[in-house]
Amino acid sequence: MSTQLPSDEQPPAQAMWSVRAEVGADEVPTSARPAGYDGRGLPRSDGATRRARPIRPATTLHWLRSHRQHAVLLAFVLPALVYIIIFFAYPLVYGFKMSVEKLGFIAGSGPFVGLHNYKVEISDPVTRTALMNTAIFLVVSIIFQFSIGLAVASYFNRRFFLSRFLRSLIIVPWLFPPIASATIFSIMFAGQGGIIDEMLRSLHLISSPIFWFDSSFKAMFVIILVNIWIGIPFNAVLLYSGLQDIPDDLREAAALDGAGPWKRFRYVTLPLLRPVALIVIMLGIIYTVKTFDTVVLLTNGGPDNGSQLMSTWAYQLAFTNFQTGQGAAVGDMLFIFCMIVAFFYIRATRREVVMA
Amino acid sequence: MRALVATGSIATVLSMSAAHASAAGGKITLTETSYYTSSSSGPIYGYLTTLFNNFEKSHPGIVIKREDIPNSPQYLTTVAAEASAGSLPSVLMLDNPMVPTLASYDVLTPLSTLGPTAIPTLGAAQQAEAKFNGTIYGYPLYTNTIALFYNKAMLSAANIQPPTTWAQLLTDAKALTNSQHYGIAFSGENCSGCNVWTFIPFLLTNGGSLTRLTTPQSVQALTLWADLAKEGAIDKDFTTWNQGQPEAAFAADKAAMMINGPWFFGTLNSVKGLNWGVVQIPVNTPGQNVVGPVGGEVWTIPKSNPATEKAAFELLNYMAQPSVDAALGTSTGDIPTVKAANPLWSKTASPLYQPFEAELAHGFVRTSTLGVLYPRVESAVGNAIVSAVIGKQTPAAAFATAQANVNSILEGN
């Protein structure tokens, strides 16, 4: 396409690239290719001058010379590829390998058992409880984290006395180590002398102490509450920065057109906040699905597996019962669960992202 | 005993001279891993330093390097990782239920291949505890179990004698419950060494069994626990308690009685104004002998090379000398298991150990019949206990569920 163009009329992307080419690399990266580029016959922005360059190491292989552009492309991709292979693909494949082997305490390698571990775990009622609990934990946590986070962000979007100071304080739960916050919450929720029960009692809302960990409903309530508390600042801070990016004049214009506060929020702020909101929700899902430490410290999956999540169940199988293969299978099921959630999430939001 | 040590020494000297040929420097380094760390373990950490120093002085060819890891889930995950990488320490201390699991992977040295062991000098329960499938894999050098602690002031204020039967325990625990404190506290969480460990004296003393849970004897024991919870005589949060929280409640006057082990003697003695005593755990029918779960750690020798294994064996035999074992008992707060060490130890030991020793006379080694399956059976039974005490299932129904799970585990699923 651009082969006919004189070199001083290169498309801007290539022109920009040729500047960077001076630094050392000498081909066009994928992102800088003009649309419709077919991978062959790419024009040289520096034409003949390149040939005049005296430096071409004599050791350069013939293959490299003829496939130079591929080699260079590869060189750019390689660091990321190596990183992904070592830190993502290998553990993932290794985890899968463990899930199809009969493994015990020492998880070196064991006999291949096919999908046996998956079959056992799918038919195990605890796994089903854990799957259901994970779904409830996820949905309820995200709804409240996001809506409360948005309310907090909207509140701080206006300037008022001490607003900056309070805004920096609101991040504290996010900065707290989960071990510390979970321990504090377990003390607060104690039936004997716990501050929550004392408070409810002094308000005459309850007459006898509530034991928060003696039913799966209450145990789930506590771990979800704590997870929401941890997640609010994260949502609030990101949504706050999203709100800051929305120009005030848009809302002013809407106000002049007669839109009330709710309509301004609903039809101006919310649509413009959508890209940030989508990212916040996605990160929230990731953080929530992998929640582990707070749950272990608060309920340890109890009572009677009543607040068992996929993450804690996988851990218990592998490190308490020493059924490492089945623990790996549950871990992989959690991964598949995440992939399904992510798939539907991306499908449901793709159009909006493009629009935004 | 001395003869055994001497035999061990000769064997070690012989094997060391063989090692000299290959090992540069001529010294054998033993790496040692226990969960006794300087910050968390009290007198035993310091005593082991002294012990190892003395051993090095009398065995100039051996150097000991400590690589201790705090007692946490991390301990076992590290051991598992080292085992699969073939990098276990030369001397490894394990909580006794873990020995069969490690031994089943063939990473521990069968001790009788290294020479005559000190096992015959130990008590009967320890002779069983040291073995897996008939092979000796370690030295259980000290032991413990659990008994009933009571707050003397609270009991005498209510004019109550320490209970000896289940009926008394239930009545007394109810009578001792008021707005200030509960009648009793013990661990109810389903975790390793938590509720099942605490439940064993009730279950087994009454003729129940971890593998026959639907018998009346087993269900009766669980019914007692469910009744204690139903009557409000125990803080219902106890299903989230390991051994630490009951001790904290008892020390803070929030529980009149507790079931716990002698490892808390030191902490309890340091609580000002707390006047406490210990008795055996109550029984269902008078005359039953209380069966205590056998606690304590086992010192093992992971497989490495003959010279190192021999040197490690030398160290273990050194530790099994009566005088050393007596000191190990004193500094761990446990009871030494070498028979000849007991008289030395009891000269200075508190008489409060007596109920523990009486229960250990009928001690139950958790892995004796279940072996490597113990952790999974423990987890299945632990769930049933929680289910019954929170009232989710009746004791009979909870144990029927657990029995099905235990059967499945025993069938090899």
Interface residues (C-beta under 8 A of the other chain):
Chain A: G104 F105 I106 A107 G108 V120 S186 A190 G191 Q192 G193 F211 W212 F213 D214 S215 L298 T299 N300 G302 P303 D304 N305 G306 Q316 F319 T320 N321 F322 Q323
Chain B: P73 L76 T77 A80 A83 S84 T101 L102 S104 Y105 V107 Y182 E189 N190 C191 S192 D235 K236 D237 T239 T240 A249 K254 V372 P375 R376 S379 N383 A384 V386 S387 I390 G391 K392 N413
